[in-house]
């Protein structure tokens, strides 16, 4: 629990906006910290060898895991104060229809909304 920095290699052609200033900069359709956070989380699970890992930067859950026993687990990464409590509740409900577990990676700022 806590705050830190994400580090991930990002191909230059995926970066949109000013490469020097962070304001308005995107990696594909995501903020740099969201994109790198998702990649870092997926990379952790990939290294375990316990499951197949799928990343989606456009549709669906950010990270999907399919374990060898058939369990399906998804992770969503959310930046602080970007979504309402109602959004989270609806999103979890929809994701649980197709998955065994749904996890959010976020801060307590998201919880308060």
Buried (B, 14 or more C-beta within 10 A) or exposed (E): EEEEEBEBEBEEEEBEEEEEEEEEBBBEEBBBBBBBBBBBBBEEBBEEEEBEBBBEBEEBBBBBBBEEEEEBBBBBBBBEEEBEEEEBEEBBEEBEEEBEEBBBBBBEEBEEB
